[in-house]
Amino acid sequence: PPKTTGREHYGAAFVDGIFAAANERKLSDADILATVTDFTAQTIAAAIRDFCVVRPARL
């Protein structure tokens, strides 16, 4: 199963990099937030599907 990672990987520098790359592409803050939120939700759902023996009734 996946392990947790902390601020050493996904801290302020990581977020700054995301915003810098997105701003180069002229993406709005709303688009950036929506993309990161969707990616996070998809990652959590995939981990539950792949690694949880007992799954919730609804994801």
C-alpha positions in Angstrom: 0.0 0.0 0.0 1.0 3.6 -0.5 2.7 5.4 2.4 2.0 8.9 3.5 4.2 11.7 2.4 4.5 15.0 4.1 5.6 18.5 3.6 9.1 17.4 2.6 7.6 16.4 -0.7 4.4 18.4 -1.1 5.1 21.6 0.8 5.3 25.2 -0.2 8.0 24.7 -2.9 5.8 22.0 -4.6 2.8 24.3 -4.6 4.9 27.2 -5.9 6.1 25.0 -8.8 2.5 24.1 -9.7 1.4 27.7 -9.7 4.5 28.8 -11.7 3.9 26.1 -14.4 0.2 26.9 -14.5 0.8 30.6 -14.8 3.2 30.0 -17.8 0.2 28.4 -19.4 -2.1 31.2 -18.5 -4.4 29.1 -16.3 -6.6 30.7 -13.8 -6.3 30.1 -10.1 -9.8 28.4 -10.3 -8.6 26.0 -13.0 -5.4 25.2 -11.0 -7.5 24.5 -7.8 -10.0 22.4 -9.7 -7.2 20.3 -11.3 -5.3 19.8 -8.1 -8.6 18.9 -6.2 -9.6 16.4 -8.9 -6.2 14.8 -9.0 -6.2 14.4 -5.2 -9.7 12.9 -5.2 -8.8 10.5 -8.1 -5.6 9.4 -6.3 -7.4 8.7 -3.0 -10.1 6.7 -4.9 -7.5 4.7 -6.7 -5.7 3.9 -3.5 -8.9 2.7 -1.9 -9.8 0.5 -4.9 -6.3 -0.9 -5.2 -5.4 -1.5 -1.5 -8.4 -1.7 0.7 -9.8 -5.2 1.3 -13.1 -3.8 2.7 -14.2 -0.9 0.5 -16.7 1.8 1.3 -20.1 1.4 -0.4 -19.6 4.6 -2.2 -16.5 6.5 -3.4 
